[in-house]
Amino acid sequence: MQYIAYLREQAAYYHELAANCAKVAKPEEATEYEDLAETCEEVAADIEDHLPAG
């Protein structure tokens, strides 16, 4: 469960970096950070889906 929380924290961090890049007109970097955030969120969700019930 700690790893899932870590992935979600990383996703939030990457979203923040993407927003900052967008503010300073670096759309390529913003897109890369958004992709990283999405990957973190997908992996966290996939792990949650495979946890045993209970």
C-alpha positions in Angstrom: 0.0 0.0 0.0 2.9 2.4 0.6 4.0 2.0 -3.0 0.5 3.0 -4.2 0.7 6.1 -2.1 4.2 6.9 -3.4 3.0 6.5 -7.0 0.1 8.9 -6.3 2.4 11.4 -4.7 4.7 11.2 -7.7 1.7 11.7 -10.1 0.7 14.9 -8.2 4.3 16.1 -8.3 4.5 15.5 -12.1 1.1 17.3 -12.6 2.6 20.3 -10.7 5.7 20.3 -12.8 3.6 20.2 -15.9 1.6 23.1 -14.8 4.8 25.1 -14.1 6.2 24.2 -17.5 3.0 25.3 -19.2 3.3 28.7 -17.4 6.7 29.3 -18.8 5.8 28.2 -22.4 7.5 24.8 -22.4 4.8 22.6 -23.9 7.0 19.7 -24.7 8.2 19.4 -21.1 4.6 19.8 -19.8 3.4 17.0 -22.1 6.2 14.7 -20.9 5.4 15.4 -17.2 1.7 14.8 -17.8 2.6 11.5 -19.5 4.7 10.5 -16.5 1.8 11.5 -14.1 -0.6 9.4 -16.1 1.7 6.4 -16.0 2.1 6.7 -12.3 -1.7 6.8 -11.9 -2.3 3.8 -14.2 0.3 1.7 -12.4 -1.2 2.6 -9.0 -4.7 1.7 -10.2 -3.4 -1.6 -11.7 -1.8 -2.6 -8.4 -5.0 -1.8 -6.5 -7.0 -3.9 -8.9 -4.8 -6.9 -8.2 -4.8 -6.6 -4.4 -6.5 -9.4 -2.5 -9.9 -8.7 -1.2 -10.3 -7.9 2.4 
